[in-house]
Amino acid sequence: MLVMRKEGLAHWKKISGYHRRSLAETAMYRFKQLLAGKISLRNYNGQVGEVMAYVSAINKLNTLGLPVRKPRV
């Protein structure tokens, strides 16, 4: 808190890694909204496999559906 007051909010976010955490939280929120919202398997290895399958599906959808942008002239 003292660093935040002294150096400013932007500096604190940079040194604490806040932006990376925020990006990770946003990615997990999007993941949950797009697919299941919860993990259904009980054991850890099963959960890892389930999440990897979801991530693979998202990556596949991204490669199929991303528009190709052409620069304006």
PDB file of N, CA, C, O and CB in Angstrom:
ATOM      1  N   MET A   1       0.814  -1.194   0.000  1.00  0.00           N
ATOM      2  CA  MET A   1       0.000   0.000   0.000  1.00  0.00           C
ATOM      3  C   MET A   1       0.858   1.259   0.000  1.00  0.00           C
ATOM      4  O   MET A   1       0.525   2.248  -0.653  1.00  0.00           O
ATOM      5  CB  MET A   1      -0.926  -0.002   1.195  1.00  0.00           C
ATOM      6  N   LEU A   2       1.950   1.217   0.727  1.00  0.00           N
ATOM      7  CA  LEU A   2       2.809   2.389   0.803  1.00  0.00           C
ATOM      8  C   LEU A   2       3.425   2.686  -0.569  1.00  0.00           C
ATOM      9  O   LEU A   2       3.518   3.843  -0.978  1.00  0.00           O
ATOM     10  CB  LEU A   2       3.915   2.181   1.859  1.00  0.00           C
ATOM     11  N   VAL A   3       3.842   1.636  -1.269  1.00  0.00           N
ATOM     12  CA  VAL A   3       4.409   1.817  -2.612  1.00  0.00           C
ATOM     13  C   VAL A   3       3.363   2.407  -3.538  1.00  0.00           C
ATOM     14  O   VAL A   3       3.670   3.267  -4.363  1.00  0.00           O
ATOM     15  CB  VAL A   3       4.933   0.475  -3.179  1.00  0.00           C
ATOM     16  N   MET A   4       2.121   1.943  -3.402  1.00  0.00           N
ATOM     17  CA  MET A   4       1.049   2.428  -4.262  1.00  0.00           C
ATOM     18  C   MET A   4       0.834   3.922  -4.038  1.00  0.00           C
ATOM     19  O   MET A   4       0.655   4.683  -4.988  1.00  0.00           O
ATOM     20  CB  MET A   4      -0.255   1.648  -4.000  1.00  0.00           C
ATOM     21  N   ARG A   5       0.852   4.324  -2.793  1.00  0.00           N
ATOM     22  CA  ARG A   5       0.650   5.752  -2.507  1.00  0.00           C
ATOM     23  C   ARG A   5       1.832   6.585  -2.971  1.00  0.00           C
ATOM     24  O   ARG A   5       1.666   7.682  -3.505  1.00  0.00           O
ATOM     25  CB  ARG A   5       0.422   5.970  -1.013  1.00  0.00           C
ATOM     26  N   LYS A   6       3.029   6.047  -2.759  1.00  0.00           N
ATOM     27  CA  LYS A   6       4.231   6.821  -3.059  1.00  0.00           C
ATOM     28  C   LYS A   6       4.518   6.890  -4.560  1.00  0.00           C
ATOM     29  O   LYS A   6       4.794   7.969  -5.085  1.00  0.00           O
ATOM     30  CB  LYS A   6       5.424   6.223  -2.337  1.00  0.00           C
ATOM     31  N   GLU A   7       4.457   5.768  -5.245  1.00  0.00           N
ATOM     32  CA  GLU A   7       4.852   5.701  -6.657  1.00  0.00           C
ATOM     33  C   GLU A   7       3.682   5.797  -7.624  1.00  0.00           C
ATOM     34  O   GLU A   7       3.869   6.153  -8.788  1.00  0.00           O
ATOM     35  CB  GLU A   7       5.593   4.426  -6.912  1.00  0.00           C
ATOM     36  N   GLY A   8       2.496   5.488  -7.162  1.00  0.00           N
ATOM     37  CA  GLY A   8       1.337   5.544  -8.029  1.00  0.00           C
ATOM     38  C   GLY A   8       0.818   4.152  -8.364  1.00  0.00           C
ATOM     39  O   GLY A   8       1.535   3.157  -8.260  1.00  0.00           O
ATOM     40  N   LEU A   9      -0.442   4.111  -8.767  1.00  0.00           N
ATOM     41  CA  LEU A   9      -1.122   2.853  -9.043  1.00  0.00           C
ATOM     42  C   LEU A   9      -0.486   2.107 -10.214  1.00  0.00           C
ATOM     43  O   LEU A   9      -0.300   0.893 -10.137  1.00  0.00           O
ATOM     44  CB  LEU A   9      -2.590   3.108  -9.328  1.00  0.00           C
ATOM     45  N   ALA A  10      -0.154   2.804 -11.285  1.00  0.00           N
ATOM     46  CA  ALA A  10       0.423   2.150 -12.464  1.00  0.00           C
ATOM     47  C   ALA A  10       1.744   1.457 -12.120  1.00  0.00           C
ATOM     48  O   ALA A  10       1.998   0.340 -12.571  1.00  0.00           O
ATOM     49  CB  ALA A  10       0.643   3.176 -13.592  1.00  0.00           C
ATOM     50  N   HIS A  11       2.570   2.111 -11.332  1.00  0.00           N
ATOM     51  CA  HIS A  11       3.858   1.524 -10.935  1.00  0.00           C
ATOM     52  C   HIS A  11       3.634   0.283 -10.069  1.00  0.00           C
ATOM     53  O   HIS A  11       4.303  -0.734 -10.253  1.00  0.00           O
ATOM     54  CB  HIS A  11       4.720   2.562 -10.169  1.00  0.00           C
ATOM     55  N   TRP A  12       2.697   0.368  -9.129  1.00  0.00           N
ATOM     56  CA  TRP A  12       2.399  -0.783  -8.270  1.00  0.00           C
ATOM     57  C   TRP A  12       1.918  -1.964  -9.090  1.00  0.00           C
ATOM     58  O   TRP A  12       2.337  -3.097  -8.851  1.00  0.00           O
ATOM     59  CB  TRP A  12       1.349  -0.414  -7.221  1.00  0.00           C
ATOM     60  N   LYS A  13       1.041  -1.714 -10.057  1.00  0.00           N
ATOM     61  CA  LYS A  13       0.534  -2.800 -10.898  1.00  0.00           C
ATOM     62  C   LYS A  13       1.668  -3.470 -11.664  1.00  0.00           C
ATOM     63  O   LYS A  13       1.679  -4.690 -11.828  1.00  0.00           O
ATOM     64  CB  LYS A  13      -0.523  -2.272 -11.877  1.00  0.00           C
ATOM     65  N   LYS A  14       2.613  -2.675 -12.126  1.00  0.00           N
ATOM     66  CA  LYS A  14       3.729  -3.227 -12.896  1.00  0.00           C
ATOM     67  C   LYS A  14       4.645  -4.090 -12.028  1.00  0.00           C
ATOM     68  O   LYS A  14       5.014  -5.193 -12.433  1.00  0.00           O
ATOM     69  CB  LYS A  14       4.535  -2.097 -13.536  1.00  0.00           C
ATOM     70  N   ILE A  15       5.014  -3.607 -10.847  1.00  0.00           N
ATOM     71  CA  ILE A  15       5.952  -4.363 -10.020  1.00  0.00           C
ATOM     72  C   ILE A  15       5.298  -5.559  -9.327  1.00  0.00           C
ATOM     73  O   ILE A  15       5.982  -6.517  -8.970  1.00  0.00           O
ATOM     74  CB  ILE A  15       6.567  -3.453  -8.983  1.00  0.00           C
ATOM     75  N   SER A  16       3.988  -5.509  -9.137  1.00  0.00           N
ATOM     76  CA  SER A  16       3.323  -6.619  -8.450  1.00  0.00           C
ATOM     77  C   SER A  16       2.833  -7.707  -9.404  1.00  0.00           C
ATOM     78  O   SER A  16       2.414  -8.775  -8.958  1.00  0.00           O
ATOM     79  CB  SER A  16       2.158  -6.094  -7.650  1.00  0.00           C
ATOM     80  N   GLY A  17       2.880  -7.447 -10.710  1.00  0.00           N
ATOM     81  CA  GLY A  17       2.393  -8.428 -11.670  1.00  0.00           C
ATOM     82  C   GLY A  17       0.879  -8.429 -11.800  1.00  0.00           C
ATOM     83  O   GLY A  17       0.297  -9.414 -12.254  1.00  0.00           O
ATOM     84  N   TYR A  18       0.241  -7.346 -11.408  1.00  0.00           N
ATOM     85  CA  TYR A  18      -1.216  -7.278 -11.407  1.00  0.00           C
ATOM     86  C   TYR A  18      -1.796  -7.468 -12.804  1.00  0.00           C
ATOM     87  O   TYR A  18      -2.830  -8.120 -12.956  1.00  0.00           O
ATOM     88  CB  TYR A  18      -1.674  -5.952 -10.836  1.00  0.00           C
ATOM     89  N   HIS A  19      -1.156  -6.916 -13.817  1.00  0.00           N
ATOM     90  CA  HIS A  19      -1.688  -7.023 -15.176  1.00  0.00           C
ATOM     91  C   HIS A  19      -1.729  -8.471 -15.650  1.00  0.00           C
ATOM     92  O   HIS A  19      -2.697  -8.886 -16.286  1.00  0.00           O
ATOM     93  CB  HIS A  19      -0.852  -6.185 -16.138  1.00  0.00           C
ATOM     94  N   ARG A  20      -0.692  -9.240 -15.349  1.00  0.00           N
ATOM     95  CA  ARG A  20      -0.688 -10.659 -15.737  1.00  0.00           C
ATOM     96  C   ARG A  20      -1.808 -11.416 -15.045  1.00  0.00           C
ATOM     97  O   ARG A  20      -2.473 -12.254 -15.654  1.00  0.00           O
ATOM     98  CB  ARG A  20       0.662 -11.307 -15.404  1.00  0.00           C
ATOM     99  N   ARG A  21      -2.010 -11.119 -13.777  1.00  0.00           N
ATOM    100  CA  ARG A  21      -3.087 -11.769 -13.033  1.00  0.00           C
ATOM    101  C   ARG A  21      -4.448 -11.404 -13.630  1.00  0.00           C
ATOM    102  O   ARG A  21      -5.319 -12.259 -13.789  1.00  0.00           O
ATOM    103  CB  ARG A  21      -3.031 -11.371 -11.544  1.00  0.00           C
ATOM    104  N   SER A  22      -4.611 -10.143 -13.953  1.00  0.00           N
ATOM    105  CA  SER A  22      -5.871  -9.683 -14.534  1.00  0.00           C
ATOM    106  C   SER A  22      -6.134 -10.369 -15.874  1.00  0.00           C
ATOM    107  O   SER A  22      -7.266 -10.762 -16.158  1.00  0.00           O
ATOM    108  CB  SER A  22      -5.852  -8.157 -14.713  1.00  0.00           C
ATOM    109  N   LEU A  23      -5.105 -10.514 -16.691  1.00  0.00           N
ATOM    110  CA  LEU A  23      -5.258 -11.192 -17.980  1.00  0.00           C
ATOM    111  C   LEU A  23      -5.622 -12.661 -17.788  1.00  0.00           C
ATOM    112  O   LEU A  23      -6.454 -13.197 -18.521  1.00  0.00           O
ATOM    113  CB  LEU A  23      -3.968 -11.073 -18.803  1.00  0.00           C
ATOM    114  N   ALA A  24      -5.004 -13.310 -16.809  1.00  0.00           N
ATOM    115  CA  ALA A  24      -5.309 -14.716 -16.535  1.00  0.00           C
ATOM    116  C   ALA A  24      -6.744 -14.876 -16.048  1.00  0.00           C
ATOM    117  O   ALA A  24      -7.439 -15.801 -16.470  1.00  0.00           O
ATOM    118  CB  ALA A  24      -4.333 -15.284 -15.494  1.00  0.00           C
ATOM    119  N   GLU A  25      -7.192 -13.993 -15.173  1.00  0.00           N
ATOM    120  CA  GLU A  25      -8.559 -14.066 -14.676  1.00  0.00           C
ATOM    121  C   GLU A  25      -9.569 -13.827 -15.795  1.00  0.00           C
ATOM    122  O   GLU A  25     -10.604 -14.491 -15.855  1.00  0.00           O
ATOM    123  CB  GLU A  25      -8.767 -13.051 -13.555  1.00  0.00           C
ATOM    124  N   THR A  26      -9.270 -12.892 -16.667  1.00  0.00           N
ATOM    125  CA  THR A  26     -10.157 -12.618 -17.799  1.00  0.00           C
ATOM    126  C   THR A  26     -10.230 -13.818 -18.731  1.00  0.00           C
ATOM    127  O   THR A  26     -11.304 -14.161 -19.224  1.00  0.00           O
ATOM    128  CB  THR A  26      -9.682 -11.379 -18.570  1.00  0.00           C
ATOM    129  N   ALA A  27      -9.088 -14.457 -18.973  1.00  0.00           N
ATOM    130  CA  ALA A  27      -9.063 -15.636 -19.840  1.00  0.00           C
ATOM    131  C   ALA A  27      -9.887 -16.769 -19.245  1.00  0.00           C
ATOM    132  O   ALA A  27     -10.625 -17.439 -19.967  1.00  0.00           O
ATOM    133  CB  ALA A  27      -7.622 -16.102 -20.072  1.00  0.00           C
ATOM    134  N   MET A  28      -9.774 -16.990 -17.947  1.00  0.00           N
ATOM    135  CA  MET A  28     -10.553 -18.048 -17.304  1.00  0.00           C
ATOM    136  C   MET A  28     -12.046 -17.732 -17.332  1.00  0.00           C
ATOM    137  O   MET A  28     -12.861 -18.636 -17.511  1.00  0.00           O
ATOM    138  CB  MET A  28     -10.087 -18.247 -15.860  1.00  0.00           C
ATOM    139  N   TYR A  29     -12.413 -16.475 -17.161  1.00  0.00           N
ATOM    140  CA  TYR A  29     -13.820 -16.086 -17.226  1.00  0.00           C
ATOM    141  C   TYR A  29     -14.375 -16.377 -18.618  1.00  0.00           C
ATOM    142  O   TYR A  29     -15.461 -16.940 -18.753  1.00  0.00           O
ATOM    143  CB  TYR A  29     -13.993 -14.589 -16.875  1.00  0.00           C
ATOM    144  N   ARG A  30     -13.637 -15.998 -19.637  1.00  0.00           N
ATOM    145  CA  ARG A  30     -14.084 -16.249 -21.014  1.00  0.00           C
ATOM    146  C   ARG A  30     -14.191 -17.740 -21.287  1.00  0.00           C
ATOM    147  O   ARG A  30     -15.141 -18.193 -21.926  1.00  0.00           O
ATOM    148  CB  ARG A  30     -13.123 -15.601 -22.022  1.00  0.00           C
ATOM    149  N   PHE A  31     -13.225 -18.495 -20.807  1.00  0.00           N
ATOM    150  CA  PHE A  31     -13.235 -19.946 -20.975  1.00  0.00           C
ATOM    151  C   PHE A  31     -14.502 -20.538 -20.376  1.00  0.00           C
ATOM    152  O   PHE A  31     -15.178 -21.346 -21.013  1.00  0.00           O
ATOM    153  CB  PHE A  31     -11.992 -20.578 -20.327  1.00  0.00           C
ATOM    154  N   LYS A  32     -14.820 -20.137 -19.154  1.00  0.00           N
ATOM    155  CA  LYS A  32     -15.997 -20.675 -18.476  1.00  0.00           C
ATOM    156  C   LYS A  32     -17.279 -20.263 -19.178  1.00  0.00           C
ATOM    157  O   LYS A  32     -18.212 -21.061 -19.265  1.00  0.00           O
ATOM    158  CB  LYS A  32     -16.029 -20.214 -17.026  1.00  0.00           C
ATOM    159  N   GLN A  33     -17.348 -19.043 -19.679  1.00  0.00           N
ATOM    160  CA  GLN A  33     -18.546 -18.580 -20.359  1.00  0.00           C
ATOM    161  C   GLN A  33     -18.748 -19.286 -21.689  1.00  0.00           C
ATOM    162  O   GLN A  33     -19.881 -19.578 -22.072  1.00  0.00           O
ATOM    163  CB  GLN A  33     -18.480 -17.086 -20.573  1.00  0.00           C
ATOM    164  N   LEU A  34     -17.663 -19.561 -22.394  1.00  0.00           N
ATOM    165  CA  LEU A  34     -17.765 -20.182 -23.713  1.00  0.00           C
ATOM    166  C   LEU A  34     -18.160 -21.645 -23.654  1.00  0.00           C
ATOM    167  O   LEU A  34     -18.951 -22.106 -24.476  1.00  0.00           O
ATOM    168  CB  LEU A  34     -16.464 -20.050 -24.439  1.00  0.00           C
ATOM    169  N   LEU A  35     -17.626 -22.372 -22.704  1.00  0.00           N
ATOM    170  CA  LEU A  35     -17.845 -23.811 -22.719  1.00  0.00           C
ATOM    171  C   LEU A  35     -18.729 -24.285 -21.575  1.00  0.00           C
ATOM    172  O   LEU A  35     -19.952 -24.186 -21.671  1.00  0.00           O
ATOM    173  CB  LEU A  35     -16.528 -24.525 -22.664  1.00  0.00           C
ATOM    174  N   ALA A  36     -18.168 -24.776 -20.542  1.00  0.00           N
ATOM    175  CA  ALA A  36     -18.967 -25.490 -19.550  1.00  0.00           C
ATOM    176  C   ALA A  36     -19.388 -24.638 -18.359  1.00  0.00           C
ATOM    177  O   ALA A  36     -20.506 -24.783 -17.865  1.00  0.00           O
ATOM    178  CB  ALA A  36     -18.206 -26.667 -19.059  1.00  0.00           C
ATOM    179  N   GLY A  37     -18.533 -23.774 -17.901  1.00  0.00           N
ATOM    180  CA  GLY A  37     -18.824 -23.046 -16.686  1.00  0.00           C
ATOM    181  C   GLY A  37     -18.343 -23.760 -15.440  1.00  0.00           C
ATOM    182  O   GLY A  37     -18.119 -23.128 -14.407  1.00  0.00           O
ATOM    183  N   LYS A  38     -18.181 -25.075 -15.527  1.00  0.00           N
ATOM    184  CA  LYS A  38     -17.632 -25.826 -14.411  1.00  0.00           C
ATOM    185  C   LYS A  38     -16.973 -27.093 -14.941  1.00  0.00           C
ATOM    186  O   LYS A  38     -17.250 -27.545 -16.052  1.00  0.00           O
ATOM    187  CB  LYS A  38     -18.732 -26.165 -13.374  1.00  0.00           C
ATOM    188  N   ILE A  39     -16.107 -27.645 -14.128  1.00  0.00           N
ATOM    189  CA  ILE A  39     -15.428 -28.888 -14.484  1.00  0.00           C
ATOM    190  C   ILE A  39     -16.204 -30.024 -13.835  1.00  0.00           C
ATOM    191  O   ILE A  39     -16.502 -29.976 -12.642  1.00  0.00           O
ATOM    192  CB  ILE A  39     -13.919 -28.884 -14.025  1.00  0.00           C
ATOM    193  N   SER A  40     -16.527 -31.034 -14.608  1.00  0.00           N
ATOM    194  CA  SER A  40     -17.417 -32.075 -14.107  1.00  0.00           C
ATOM    195  C   SER A  40     -16.694 -33.266 -13.471  1.00  0.00           C
ATOM    196  O   SER A  40     -17.279 -33.964 -12.642  1.00  0.00           O
ATOM    197  CB  SER A  40     -18.276 -32.563 -15.222  1.00  0.00           C
ATOM    198  N   LEU A  41     -15.444 -33.509 -13.841  1.00  0.00           N
ATOM    199  CA  LEU A  41     -14.736 -34.669 -13.294  1.00  0.00           C
ATOM    200  C   LEU A  41     -14.207 -34.380 -11.896  1.00  0.00           C
ATOM    201  O   LEU A  41     -13.966 -33.227 -11.539  1.00  0.00           O
ATOM    202  CB  LEU A  41     -13.583 -35.076 -14.216  1.00  0.00           C
ATOM    203  N   ARG A  42     -14.028 -35.442 -11.104  1.00  0.00           N
ATOM    204  CA  ARG A  42     -13.649 -35.259  -9.700  1.00  0.00           C
ATOM    205  C   ARG A  42     -12.154 -35.318  -9.443  1.00  0.00           C
ATOM    206  O   ARG A  42     -11.638 -34.527  -8.653  1.00  0.00           O
ATOM    207  CB  ARG A  42     -14.318 -36.290  -8.870  1.00  0.00           C
ATOM    208  N   ASN A  43     -11.445 -36.235 -10.090  1.00  0.00           N
ATOM    209  CA  ASN A  43     -10.018 -36.335  -9.767  1.00  0.00           C
ATOM    210  C   ASN A  43      -9.214 -35.329 -10.587  1.00  0.00           C
ATOM    211  O   ASN A  43      -9.634 -34.896 -11.660  1.00  0.00           O
ATOM    212  CB  ASN A  43      -9.500 -37.768 -10.022  1.00  0.00           C
ATOM    213  N   TYR A  44      -8.052 -34.973 -10.053  1.00  0.00           N
ATOM    214  CA  TYR A  44      -7.240 -33.898 -10.632  1.00  0.00           C
ATOM    215  C   TYR A  44      -6.804 -34.212 -12.065  1.00  0.00           C
ATOM    216  O   TYR A  44      -6.908 -33.350 -12.937  1.00  0.00           O
ATOM    217  CB  TYR A  44      -6.011 -33.650  -9.765  1.00  0.00           C
ATOM    218  N   ASN A  45      -6.320 -35.426 -12.322  1.00  0.00           N
ATOM    219  CA  ASN A  45      -5.859 -35.778 -13.662  1.00  0.00           C
ATOM    220  C   ASN A  45      -7.008 -35.708 -14.671  1.00  0.00           C
ATOM    221  O   ASN A  45      -6.813 -35.282 -15.810  1.00  0.00           O
ATOM    222  CB  ASN A  45      -5.238 -37.184 -13.662  1.00  0.00           C
ATOM    223  N   GLY A  46      -8.182 -36.119 -14.257  1.00  0.00           N
ATOM    224  CA  GLY A  46      -9.339 -36.014 -15.122  1.00  0.00           C
ATOM    225  C   GLY A  46      -9.698 -34.571 -15.410  1.00  0.00           C
ATOM    226  O   GLY A  46     -10.073 -34.237 -16.534  1.00  0.00           O
ATOM    227  N   GLN A  47      -9.588 -33.707 -14.404  1.00  0.00           N
ATOM    228  CA  GLN A  47      -9.872 -32.287 -14.589  1.00  0.00           C
ATOM    229  C   GLN A  47      -8.881 -31.650 -15.556  1.00  0.00           C
ATOM    230  O   GLN A  47      -9.261 -30.847 -16.409  1.00  0.00           O
ATOM    231  CB  GLN A  47      -9.837 -31.559 -13.246  1.00  0.00           C
ATOM    232  N   VAL A  48      -7.615 -32.013 -15.418  1.00  0.00           N
ATOM    233  CA  VAL A  48      -6.595 -31.479 -16.328  1.00  0.00           C
ATOM    234  C   VAL A  48      -6.907 -31.895 -17.759  1.00  0.00           C
ATOM    235  O   VAL A  48      -6.830 -31.077 -18.676  1.00  0.00           O
ATOM    236  CB  VAL A  48      -5.180 -31.968 -15.921  1.00  0.00           C
ATOM    237  N   GLY A  49      -7.259 -33.158 -17.954  1.00  0.00           N
ATOM    238  CA  GLY A  49      -7.611 -33.634 -19.289  1.00  0.00           C
ATOM    239  C   GLY A  49      -8.843 -32.944 -19.839  1.00  0.00           C
ATOM    240  O   GLY A  49      -8.898 -32.613 -21.024  1.00  0.00           O
ATOM    241  N   GLU A  50      -9.828 -32.725 -18.989  1.00  0.00           N
ATOM    242  CA  GLU A  50     -11.047 -32.045 -19.421  1.00  0.00           C
ATOM    243  C   GLU A  50     -10.755 -30.609 -19.856  1.00  0.00           C
ATOM    244  O   GLU A  50     -11.237 -30.159 -20.895  1.00  0.00           O
ATOM    245  CB  GLU A  50     -12.086 -32.053 -18.295  1.00  0.00           C
ATOM    246  N   VAL A  51      -9.968 -29.898 -19.061  1.00  0.00           N
ATOM    247  CA  VAL A  51      -9.621 -28.519 -19.403  1.00  0.00           C
ATOM    248  C   VAL A  51      -8.797 -28.481 -20.684  1.00  0.00           C
ATOM    249  O   VAL A  51      -9.011 -27.610 -21.528  1.00  0.00           O
ATOM    250  CB  VAL A  51      -8.848 -27.850 -18.251  1.00  0.00           C
ATOM    251  N   MET A  52      -7.863 -29.407 -20.842  1.00  0.00           N
ATOM    252  CA  MET A  52      -7.052 -29.437 -22.064  1.00  0.00           C
ATOM    253  C   MET A  52      -7.914 -29.710 -23.296  1.00  0.00           C
ATOM    254  O   MET A  52      -7.663 -29.153 -24.365  1.00  0.00           O
ATOM    255  CB  MET A  52      -5.952 -30.503 -21.948  1.00  0.00           C
ATOM    256  N   ALA A  53      -8.924 -30.560 -23.151  1.00  0.00           N
ATOM    257  CA  ALA A  53      -9.836 -30.815 -24.266  1.00  0.00           C
ATOM    258  C   ALA A  53     -10.620 -29.558 -24.610  1.00  0.00           C
ATOM    259  O   ALA A  53     -10.809 -29.247 -25.786  1.00  0.00           O
ATOM    260  CB  ALA A  53     -10.798 -31.968 -23.928  1.00  0.00           C
ATOM    261  N   TYR A  54     -11.081 -28.828 -23.590  1.00  0.00           N
ATOM    262  CA  TYR A  54     -11.793 -27.569 -23.839  1.00  0.00           C
ATOM    263  C   TYR A  54     -10.893 -26.546 -24.519  1.00  0.00           C
ATOM    264  O   TYR A  54     -11.309 -25.870 -25.460  1.00  0.00           O
ATOM    265  CB  TYR A  54     -12.336 -26.995 -22.528  1.00  0.00           C
ATOM    266  N   VAL A  55      -9.665 -26.436 -24.040  1.00  0.00           N
ATOM    267  CA  VAL A  55      -8.722 -25.481 -24.632  1.00  0.00           C
ATOM    268  C   VAL A  55      -8.436 -25.850 -26.083  1.00  0.00           C
ATOM    269  O   VAL A  55      -8.364 -24.973 -26.944  1.00  0.00           O
ATOM    270  CB  VAL A  55      -7.405 -25.439 -23.822  1.00  0.00           C
ATOM    271  N   SER A  56      -8.278 -27.116 -26.354  1.00  0.00           N
ATOM    272  CA  SER A  56      -8.056 -27.573 -27.727  1.00  0.00           C
ATOM    273  C   SER A  56      -9.252 -27.206 -28.612  1.00  0.00           C
ATOM    274  O   SER A  56      -9.079 -26.782 -29.755  1.00  0.00           O
ATOM    275  CB  SER A  56      -7.813 -29.101 -27.758  1.00  0.00           C
ATOM    276  N   ALA A  57     -10.453 -27.372 -28.079  1.00  0.00           N
ATOM    277  CA  ALA A  57     -11.656 -27.029 -28.842  1.00  0.00           C
ATOM    278  C   ALA A  57     -11.717 -25.530 -29.114  1.00  0.00           C
ATOM    279  O   ALA A  57     -12.068 -25.114 -30.218  1.00  0.00           O
ATOM    280  CB  ALA A  57     -12.918 -27.481 -28.090  1.00  0.00           C
ATOM    281  N   ILE A  58     -11.377 -24.716 -28.115  1.00  0.00           N
ATOM    282  CA  ILE A  58     -11.374 -23.258 -28.316  1.00  0.00           C
ATOM    283  C   ILE A  58     -10.347 -22.865 -29.363  1.00  0.00           C
ATOM    284  O   ILE A  58     -10.631 -22.044 -30.235  1.00  0.00           O
ATOM    285  CB  ILE A  58     -11.084 -22.524 -26.992  1.00  0.00           C
ATOM    286  N   ASN A  59      -9.149 -23.448 -29.285  1.00  0.00           N
ATOM    287  CA  ASN A  59      -8.114 -23.138 -30.271  1.00  0.00           C
ATOM    288  C   ASN A  59      -8.553 -23.518 -31.680  1.00  0.00           C
ATOM    289  O   ASN A  59      -8.298 -22.783 -32.634  1.00  0.00           O
ATOM    290  CB  ASN A  59      -6.816 -23.859 -29.919  1.00  0.00           C
ATOM    291  N   LYS A  60      -9.205 -24.651 -31.808  1.00  0.00           N
ATOM    292  CA  LYS A  60      -9.701 -25.092 -33.111  1.00  0.00           C
ATOM    293  C   LYS A  60     -10.749 -24.114 -33.635  1.00  0.00           C
ATOM    294  O   LYS A  60     -10.722 -23.748 -34.810  1.00  0.00           O
ATOM    295  CB  LYS A  60     -10.294 -26.515 -33.014  1.00  0.00           C
ATOM    296  N   LEU A  61     -11.670 -23.691 -32.772  1.00  0.00           N
ATOM    297  CA  LEU A  61     -12.689 -22.729 -33.183  1.00  0.00           C
ATOM    298  C   LEU A  61     -12.062 -21.400 -33.584  1.00  0.00           C
ATOM    299  O   LEU A  61     -12.508 -20.761 -34.537  1.00  0.00           O
ATOM    300  CB  LEU A  61     -13.699 -22.514 -32.059  1.00  0.00           C
ATOM    301  N   ASN A  62     -11.037 -20.989 -32.863  1.00  0.00           N
ATOM    302  CA  ASN A  62     -10.367 -19.732 -33.209  1.00  0.00           C
ATOM    303  C   ASN A  62      -9.719 -19.796 -34.583  1.00  0.00           C
ATOM    304  O   ASN A  62      -9.772 -18.826 -35.339  1.00  0.00           O
ATOM    305  CB  ASN A  62      -9.318 -19.389 -32.163  1.00  0.00           C
ATOM    306  N   THR A  63      -9.109 -20.929 -34.913  1.00  0.00           N
ATOM    307  CA  THR A  63      -8.457 -21.029 -36.221  1.00  0.00           C
ATOM    308  C   THR A  63      -9.485 -21.086 -37.350  1.00  0.00           C
ATOM    309  O   THR A  63      -9.196 -20.659 -38.468  1.00  0.00           O
ATOM    310  CB  THR A  63      -7.554 -22.268 -36.271  1.00  0.00           C
ATOM    311  N   LEU A  64     -10.663 -21.599 -37.075  1.00  0.00           N
ATOM    312  CA  LEU A  64     -11.687 -21.689 -38.105  1.00  0.00           C
ATOM    313  C   LEU A  64     -12.434 -20.382 -38.311  1.00  0.00           C
ATOM    314  O   LEU A  64     -12.845 -20.072 -39.430  1.00  0.00           O
ATOM    315  CB  LEU A  64     -12.660 -22.772 -37.760  1.00  0.00           C
ATOM    316  N   GLY A  65     -12.615 -19.616 -37.247  1.00  0.00           N
ATOM    317  CA  GLY A  65     -13.527 -18.497 -37.342  1.00  0.00           C
ATOM    318  C   GLY A  65     -12.950 -17.117 -37.275  1.00  0.00           C
ATOM    319  O   GLY A  65     -13.707 -16.147 -37.320  1.00  0.00           O
ATOM    320  N   LEU A  66     -11.649 -16.973 -37.170  1.00  0.00           N
ATOM    321  CA  LEU A  66     -11.084 -15.628 -37.095  1.00  0.00           C
ATOM    322  C   LEU A  66     -11.139 -14.961 -38.477  1.00  0.00           C
ATOM    323  O   LEU A  66     -10.705 -15.545 -39.469  1.00  0.00           O
ATOM    324  CB  LEU A  66      -9.622 -15.677 -36.568  1.00  0.00           C
ATOM    325  N   PRO A  67     -11.670 -13.748 -38.534  1.00  0.00           N
ATOM    326  CA  PRO A  67     -11.725 -13.059 -39.823  1.00  0.00           C
ATOM    327  C   PRO A  67     -10.332 -12.593 -40.247  1.00  0.00           C
ATOM    328  O   PRO A  67      -9.479 -12.288 -39.413  1.00  0.00           O
ATOM    329  CB  PRO A  67     -12.690 -11.859 -39.751  1.00  0.00           C
ATOM    330  N   VAL A  68     -10.130 -12.547 -41.540  1.00  0.00           N
ATOM    331  CA  VAL A  68      -8.880 -12.046 -42.080  1.00  0.00           C
ATOM    332  C   VAL A  68      -9.088 -10.568 -42.398  1.00  0.00           C
ATOM    333  O   VAL A  68      -9.924 -10.203 -43.225  1.00  0.00           O
ATOM    334  CB  VAL A  68      -8.431 -12.858 -43.353  1.00  0.00           C
ATOM    335  N   ARG A  69      -8.322  -9.743 -41.733  1.00  0.00           N
ATOM    336  CA  ARG A  69      -8.472  -8.304 -41.944  1.00  0.00           C
ATOM    337  C   ARG A  69      -7.527  -7.829 -43.025  1.00  0.00           C
ATOM    338  O   ARG A  69      -6.339  -8.150 -43.017  1.00  0.00           O
ATOM    339  CB  ARG A  69      -8.219  -7.533 -40.646  1.00  0.00           C
ATOM    340  N   LYS A  70      -8.066  -7.065 -43.951  1.00  0.00           N
ATOM    341  CA  LYS A  70      -7.245  -6.482 -44.991  1.00  0.00           C
ATOM    342  C   LYS A  70      -7.034  -5.003 -44.677  1.00  0.00           C
ATOM    343  O   LYS A  70      -7.971  -4.312 -44.278  1.00  0.00           O
ATOM    344  CB  LYS A  70      -7.895  -6.673 -46.387  1.00  0.00           C
ATOM    345  N   PRO A  71      -5.825  -4.525 -44.854  1.00  0.00           N
ATOM    346  CA  PRO A  71      -5.581  -3.123 -44.546  1.00  0.00           C
ATOM    347  C   PRO A  71      -6.309  -2.199 -45.525  1.00  0.00           C
ATOM    348  O   PRO A  71      -6.424  -2.486 -46.717  1.00  0.00           O
ATOM    349  CB  PRO A  71      -4.084  -2.834 -44.567  1.00  0.00           C
ATOM    350  N   ARG A  72      -6.794  -1.088 -44.983  1.00  0.00           N
ATOM    351  CA  ARG A  72      -7.441  -0.093 -45.844  1.00  0.00           C
ATOM    352  C   ARG A  72      -6.391   0.645 -46.655  1.00  0.00           C
ATOM    353  O   ARG A  72      -5.283   0.913 -46.190  1.00  0.00           O
ATOM    354  CB  ARG A  72      -8.276   0.906 -45.008  1.00  0.00           C
ATOM    355  N   VAL A  73      -6.769   0.958 -47.858  1.00  0.00           N
ATOM    356  CA  VAL A  73      -5.816   1.694 -48.711  1.00  0.00           C
ATOM    357  C   VAL A  73      -6.239   3.124 -48.835  1.00  0.00           C
ATOM    358  O   VAL A  73      -5.572   3.909 -49.510  1.00  0.00           O
ATOM    359  CB  VAL A  73      -5.704   1.060 -50.104  1.00  0.00           C
TER     360      VAL A  73
END
